[in-house]
């Protein structure tokens, strides 16, 4: 029964969307339109919806930073002790090993130039923070303090699992491929990095060691 309702719900969403785009296109600052003007307005409206949807898919964390940062304190493990966090930190090299991807188009030009010259230390967590600040880590958003340097939280987006890159620059670094599954992502290993697994131990009533064993299995 639920599957039937799901199909009905999807159909209704499609029908409503199909109705809204032309309806929205009919009205604007200059009033109603028709004919070729209507078709152009409808096409423009559809493009705007697609652009807004892409932005949501790529960058909206839906408040997940309250869990990944607020509960698990994952940002502290990413930054490392030298940068105000805990432990050794997460370098770009380690992040790539976990299956995280880097959008080459989002890397600042000066950083990209330094990369080409081999001047960026991919074993330094500070380089990871630099990429996070540039929104270059696919599917991951870093939140920074007013100083622009201290990582205060981290959230994830749809894209962390549902986007990858074409490896044009190097394995794990390239142009975004939205909608492609990230088959390399080891989300269990990412969770295991978190310095506070209380959310899992309390919910599952097991020890932290058992949580790590489960997520890394």
N, C-alpha and C positions, 0 to 999 in steps of 0.2 A: 504493500500500500504506500509506504513512504517513497519508494522509487517512483511510483506513479505521480505522487504529489510533486516530487522533485522535477520530473519532466514537465509537468504543468507549470510549475514556477518558472523554469527556464524559458518556456514558451512565452509566458506572460511578459517576462523581462525583455525578450527580443521584440515582442509586439509593441510594448510601451516605448522602447528605445527607437524603434522604427517610426513610431508616431511622433515622438518628441523632436527628433532632428528636423523634419520638415516644418513642424509647428513652430519651433523656435526660429527657424529660418524665415518664416513669414513676417515676423515682426522685428523691428529694429529701430534705430534712431530716425530713419526716414519713413517709417510706417510699413505697410504690407507691400509685398512684391509678387510678381507672377512671371510665367514664361521662363525665358533664359535667366532672368535676374533671380527668379526663385531657385532654379537649379544651381546657380552659382552660390547663392546664399546657403542652400542646403549643404553643398559640398564644403563650403568654408566652415560651417558649423560642425560638420562631421570631423573635419581636420582638427578643429579646436578641441573637440571631445577626445580624439585620439591622442593629441598632445598632452592634454591634462591627465589622461589615463596612463600614458607612458611615464609622466613625472611622478604620479602616485606609485606606480609599480617600481620605479627605480629608487625613489627617495623617501617615501613615507614609511616610517617605522611603526605606525599605529600604536605608539606608546610602549613598544616592546622594551625600550630602555629602562622602564621601571622594573622589569624582570632581569634582563641581562646585566644591567648596571646596578640597579637598586638592590636586587636580591643576590645575584651571583657575584656581583662586583668584578665582572670580567675585565672591565677597563683597567683595573689595578694590575691584573696579570699581564695585560697587553703593554702597559706603560713600563712596568718593571720598577724595581726599587730606586734606581738612579733618577727616575723621572716622576717620583711621587707615588709609585705603586708598590707592588710586592714582587719578590722573586726576580728572575733574570730578565723578564720581559719577553715580548713576542717580536722577533725580527721579521722583515719581509721574507727572508729565506725560509723561516719556520712557517710563516703564514701560507706560503705557496705549497709547502709540504703537506699542510692540512687541507689543501684543496681550495683555499680562497683564491680569488682572481683579482687581477689589477687591470683597470680600464686605461689603456695607453693614451687615449684621447683626453682623459681627465688629468693626467699628470702635468703640472705646470711646466712651461717651456724651459725655464732655467733648470728645473730638476731633470727633465728629459735630456737636456744637453749634458748635464753632469753624469747622468746614467750612461750616455753614449761614450763618455770619456772614462768611465769606470771610477768616477769620483764619489759615487753614492755607496755607502757601506750597507750592503743588504743583510749584514749580520747584526746591525744596530737597531734596537727597538725605536730609537728616535726617528729612523727612516720610516717606520710603520706609521708613527704619529703624523709625519709629514704627508704621507699618502692618505691617511684618514681625513686630515684637515682639507685636502683637495677633493674629497669625495671620490677618490680613485680606487678604493677597495670595493669591488662589486658586492652590493647587498649589505654593506655594513656602514653605519653612520656613527661617527665619533662626535661627542659633545665636549666642548672645551670651555675652560674658565675664561674670564675676561682678558686674561693675559695672552690668550691664544695659544698657550703652550701646554697647560695642564689638562690632561684628559680626565673629565669628570664623570662620564658615563658612555655607554655604547648601546646601540640598538640595531636591529636587523630589519631588512626589507624583504618583500616577496622575491626580489632578484637574487638573494643569497643562494637560494636553491634552484631558481628558475631562470638563471642567466649564466652564461659562461663567456669565454673570450676565444678568439681564433688563434691564439698563440703566435701572432704575427711578429712580435718583438722577441719573445722568449717563452718557454713553457709557463703557462699561467698568466702571461702578460700579453695583451693584445686588444683588438677591437671588440666591443661588447656584442654579444649575440643574445638578445633578449628572447625569452621563451624557450631557449634550449636548456635542458637539464644540466646542472653541474654534477656530473657523475663522479667527480674527484673529491667532492666535499666530505670530510670526515667530521660530521657535526658532533659525534660522540667525543672525539679528541678535543674539540673546541670547548665543549662543556667541561671536560675534565681539567682544563686549564684554570677554571674559575676557583678563586680562593675561598669562596663561601658556598657550600653545597647544602646548606641548611634547608633550603626550600624543598630539596629532594628527600633528604633524610627524614624530615618531619612528615612529608606527605606519604612516603613509602614505608616509613618505620624501619629503615635499615641504616647501617653505618655508612660513613663517608667512603670507606674503602670498598664497600659493596656497591655503592653508586658508581664509583669510578670503574670498577670491574665490569659493571653492566654496560655503561656507555662506551667503553673502549672495546667491548667484545666484538 
